[in-house]
Amino acid sequence: MKNIVLFASGGGSNAEQIMRYFSQSKTHKVAVVLTNNANAGVLVKAGAYNVPALVFTKDELNNGNVLLHVQAFNPGLIVLAGFLLKFPADIIAAYPGRVINIHPALLPNYGGKGMYGIHVHRAVLENKEKESGITIHYVNDNYDEGNTIFQQAVAIEQCLTPEDVALKVLALEHEHFPRVIEEILNGSI
């Protein structure tokens, strides 16, 4: 059984899809959800799937305490699913090639510090892009600069608001993220 360690900061819709997808798996499981937000909706969703959850502070993330918690779950893969803090170098170094993230745009465009959620969708719309999409990528020491694992585009010409773009992109995230995680764990990507 390969363990997945999920990091999330908010509502946890991607985390929920991942927990649902792997809830019946015989080979992979979500072992824990880690969050920096004591009010995150992902905590309720983890409880619904009987997945343990841990809340930590930014200081604990940066002083090595969170790395100790991660190590206790022996992750096959660490997945950032709406995690908004800069991911610490000590965890990346301890798990090379085993930390991934999903970004709500087609990187390398619309990535970097401050480019998350509605900020990305607003920028895409303001630049009159014809499509947006998702990028699943490895995490390195720089925001959104790790090697791309998977991208999927969606037409957004009919979108009038950033929220319209967000709905289309979220549908792609939910459709593809769990499957790509499984393919990585199976060694097929």
C-alpha positions in Angstrom: 0.0 0.0 0.0 1.5 3.3 -1.1 0.6 6.3 1.1 -0.5 9.7 -0.2 0.1 12.7 2.0 -2.2 15.6 1.1 -1.5 19.3 1.9 -4.4 21.7 1.5 -5.3 25.2 2.8 -8.9 25.7 2.0 -12.2 24.1 1.1 -10.5 20.9 -0.2 -12.6 20.1 -3.3 -9.5 18.5 -5.0 -8.5 16.8 -1.8 -12.1 15.4 -1.6 -11.9 14.1 -5.1 -8.6 12.4 -4.3 -9.9 10.9 -1.1 -13.0 9.6 -2.9 -10.9 8.2 -5.8 -8.6 6.2 -3.5 -11.1 5.3 -0.9 -11.7 1.9 -2.5 -8.1 1.3 -3.8 -6.3 -1.8 -2.7 -2.9 -0.4 -3.6 -2.9 3.3 -2.6 -4.5 5.4 0.2 -4.7 8.9 1.4 -2.9 8.5 4.8 -3.3 12.0 6.1 -4.4 15.5 5.3 -2.1 18.3 6.5 -3.3 21.9 6.6 -2.1 25.3 7.8 -5.7 26.5 8.4 -7.6 25.4 11.4 -10.8 26.5 9.7 -10.2 24.8 6.4 -13.1 23.0 4.9 -10.7 20.1 4.0 -10.8 19.1 7.6 -14.5 18.2 7.4 -14.0 16.4 4.2 -11.1 14.4 5.6 -13.3 13.4 8.5 -16.0 12.2 6.1 -13.5 9.8 4.6 -12.0 8.8 8.0 -8.7 10.3 6.9 -6.7 11.7 9.8 -5.9 15.4 9.7 -3.3 17.6 11.2 -3.3 21.4 11.6 0.1 23.1 11.7 1.5 26.6 11.9 3.7 28.3 9.4 6.5 28.2 11.9 6.1 24.4 12.3 6.2 24.1 8.5 9.5 26.0 8.3 11.2 24.6 11.4 11.1 20.9 10.4 8.2 19.8 12.6 6.0 19.1 9.7 8.7 17.0 8.0 8.6 14.8 11.1 4.9 14.3 10.7 5.2 13.6 7.0 8.0 11.0 7.6 5.7 9.2 10.1 3.3 8.4 7.2 6.0 7.1 4.8 4.6 8.7 1.7 4.8 7.3 -1.7 3.7 10.7 -2.9 3.1 14.1 -1.4 0.3 16.0 -3.1 -0.4 19.7 -2.8 -4.1 20.2 -3.5 -4.8 23.9 -3.0 -1.9 24.4 -0.5 -1.1 28.2 -0.5 2.1 28.4 1.5 5.6 28.1 0.0 6.5 24.5 0.3 9.6 24.0 2.5 12.9 22.9 1.0 13.5 20.3 3.7 10.4 18.2 2.6 11.3 18.6 -1.1 14.8 17.4 -0.4 13.6 14.5 1.7 11.3 13.3 -1.0 12.9 14.2 -4.4 10.5 13.6 -7.3 7.7 12.7 -4.9 6.1 16.1 -4.3 3.5 17.3 -6.8 1.2 20.3 -7.2 -1.7 21.3 -9.4 -1.9 24.8 -10.9 -5.1 26.3 -12.4 -3.4 27.5 -15.6 -1.2 26.3 -18.4 2.3 26.9 -17.0 4.6 28.5 -17.5 2.0 31.2 -18.1 0.2 32.6 -15.1 2.4 31.0 -12.4 4.6 32.3 -9.6 4.1 34.0 -6.3 0.6 35.3 -5.8 -0.8 33.4 -8.8 -3.4 31.1 -7.3 -7.1 30.6 -7.5 -9.2 33.5 -8.7 -6.1 35.7 -9.3 -5.0 33.3 -12.0 -8.4 33.2 -13.7 -8.8 37.0 -13.6 -5.4 37.4 -15.3 -6.2 34.8 -17.9 -9.5 36.6 -18.7 -8.0 40.1 -18.7 -5.4 38.9 -21.2 -8.2 37.7 -23.5 -6.9 34.1 -23.6 -8.9 31.7 -25.7 -8.1 28.8 -23.4 -6.9 28.0 -19.9 -6.4 24.7 -18.2 -4.4 22.8 -15.6 -0.8 21.9 -15.0 0.2 19.1 -12.7 3.9 19.5 -11.9 6.7 18.5 -9.6 7.4 20.9 -6.8 10.9 22.5 -6.5 12.2 25.5 -4.6 10.4 28.0 -6.8 6.7 28.6 -7.2 5.3 26.7 -10.2 8.6 26.0 -11.9 8.9 22.2 -11.4 8.9 19.9 -14.3 5.4 19.4 -15.9 3.8 16.0 -15.5 0.5 16.7 -17.2 -1.4 19.5 -18.9 -5.0 19.8 -20.1 -6.5 22.8 -21.8 -10.1 24.0 -22.0 -11.7 26.6 -24.2 -12.8 29.7 -22.3 -14.0 32.0 -25.1 -17.6 31.9 -23.7 -16.5 32.8 -20.1 -17.5 36.3 -19.0 -16.1 36.3 -15.4 -13.1 34.8 -13.6 -15.6 32.6 -11.8 -16.8 31.1 -15.1 -13.2 30.3 -15.9 -12.7 28.8 -12.4 -15.6 26.4 -12.9 -14.2 25.1 -16.2 -10.7 24.7 -14.8 -12.0 23.0 -11.6 -13.9 20.4 -13.7 -10.5 19.5 -15.3 -8.8 19.3 -11.9 -11.4 16.9 -10.5 -11.4 14.8 -13.7 -7.6 14.4 -14.1 -5.8 15.0 -10.8 -6.7 11.7 -9.0 -5.9 9.6 -12.2 -2.5 11.3 -12.7 -1.7 10.7 -9.0 -2.5 7.0 -9.5 -0.4 6.8 -12.7 2.6 8.4 -10.9 2.3 5.9 -8.0 2.0 3.0 -10.5 5.1 4.2 -12.3 3.3 4.7 -15.6 4.2 8.4 -15.8 
